[in-house]
């Protein structure tokens, strides 16, 4: 399957199911390599250190990743 087909499939499959504009996201595999998670946290830390978050807001994909990390760590902001 090509990358373009995957994007199109995401657009078709991830749509609101009712009257509210909300989409449920879920994981079929809840486990990730520890090194990968630490790299994600380090990348977020680096963005915060160099002030990127203040100068450039996080993009949508980064916001989703941060929310996943916060939820996984049971951190409520």
Secondary structure, 3 states (H helix, E strand, C coil): CCHHHHHHHHHHHCCCCCCCCCCCCCCCCCCCCHHHHHHHHHHHHHHHHCCHHHHCCCCHHHHHHHHHHHHHCCCCC
